[in-house]
């Protein structure tokens, strides 16, 4: 039986202040995208697009749950508190500009948009949505907040000639989609 080398924990973020006293936590967007799209290229070549989409969604979901626990602590008291704090944090971290376009609390369905999205804003038109990681990230955040599994689907993307990424979120049927 092998031991996993990289099971995720927040400790893998390291001590940025100690390790990068001059450069700090910031890096250029091109470097992030270089890593993301090179990983995606190699994985897609080995496992196919559909499997890589699942992997990116799952990775985003894991990240969303950990982000909620470690960055949004103490736990938000209400959905409005969650959104207000998340808007500021995502903007301050350069991830994107979050907007809640629709919220139906009786059914827990939401339409969220992220402008200036870290993953795709400014990319060429590709004819398909690419923000699978973001879908998972939002699903993980909503799951951590509500205690229920969510399915999040991107319906508009910069790469399909839209100027913002738009996501529909709804509770899943108790079974994770990916």
N, C-alpha and C positions, 0 to 999 in steps of 0.2 A: 504494500500500500504506500503510495507516494504522498508526501506532504505538500500542500499548496504553498508556493513561494509568495504569492501576491494576494492572498485573501484580503479584501479591502477592510481597512480601519481608518478612522480619521487621523490616526498617528502618522499615516503615510503622507500627510500634508507637510509634516516637518515643522521646524521652527524657522520660519521665513526671516524674522527679524535678526536672528543670530546668524543664519546662513547667508543672507544677502543684505548686509548692512548698507551697501552702496546702491545696489540695483532694486532692492525692495521686491514687492510681489508682482510688479507689472512686467508684461512681455508683449511684444507686438502681435497683432492679430494674425499676420502672415505666418508666424511661427506656430501658433495654435492650429491654424488651418493646414499647414504643412504636415504636422503630426497626424491630425484627424484624417485627412484625405489619403495620406500614405498608408496608414493603418487600414483604412477602408479598402484601398486598392488591393493590398496584399490579401486581406481576408476574403474579399469578393472573388479574387482569382482562385483561392483555395476552396471556398465553401459556397459560393454563389450569392447572388444579390439578396434573395429572400432570407437566407440564414443570417447574413450580415445585418439586414434590417432588424431581425429579431434580436441579435446581439446588441446592436446600438440602442434599441428600445429598452432592453433589460438593463444595460449599463446606465442609461439615463434614469431609469426608475430607481436603481440602487443609489445613484448619486443624489436624486431628489429626496429620498428618504434620509440619507445622511446629512444633506444640506439642511433639511428641516430641523433635524435633531441638533446639529452643531452650530449652525449659523443663525437660526431663528429662535434659539433659546433666549429667554424663557418662552415656553410654548404660547403662541398667540391665543388670546382669550375669545376671539370671534373671527368670523370670516373677514369682516372689514379690517380688523387688526392685522390678520395675515396678509391681506392684499396691500395695505398701506406700507407695512414693513418690507414686504417682498418687492414692491415697486422701488423703494429707496435702495435696497440692497442690490437688486439686479442692475439698476442704473449705476450705482457707485462702483460696482465691480466690473462694469463695462460689458455685461452679458446681454443687455437689451432693455427696452422700454416697455414695460408690461402695462396692459390696459384690460380691464374686465369689460367686455362689451355687452354681455348678457349673463344674468345669474338667476336661475330658478331654484330656490332653496328647497321647495317641496319635493323636487325630483333630483336635486343635486346635479343639475346639468348647467354647464357653463360654456360660454364662448369667450376665449381669451386671445389677445393678440400681443405679439412681441415685435416691436419695430427696432430697426438697427440691430437685428439678431446676430449674435456672435457667429453662428454657423453658416449663414447664407447671404446676408445683406451684401449687395454689390457683386455677387457672382453672376456669371452669364446665364441667360435663360436656357434651361435644360429640358423643359417640357414635363418635368415631374418634381414632386415635393421631395426634399432631402432631409428634413429636420426630424428624423426618427429619434435621435438622442433627446431632442427637446420634447417630443411627445412623451417619452418615458420619464424625463425629468419632471414634467408637470404632473404626470400620473403619480409618480413617487411622492411629490409634495402634497398632492391632494389626499393620497392614501395615508400619509403620516398625520395629516391634520384631522381627517374624518374617521380613520380606522377602517375604511372600506376600500376595496380595490377599485381602481378607475381604469377606464379605457379612454385614451386621448388620441385624437386623429387630427393631423394637420390638413386643413381644407384649402388654405391659400399659402403660397410660398413665393419668396423673391424669385426663385428659379422657375416659376410658372408665370412670370411677368406681373406679379403683385408687388406692392411696395411695403407690405408687412406680412408677417407670418401669423396665420389665424388658426386657432385650434378649437375643436369641439371636445368637451370632456363630459363623461357620464359614468356613473357607477357601472362596473362590469357585473356580470351575473354571478359573482363570487368566485369565478375561476379566472386566473390571470390569462390575458390574451396571448402573451408571449412567455 
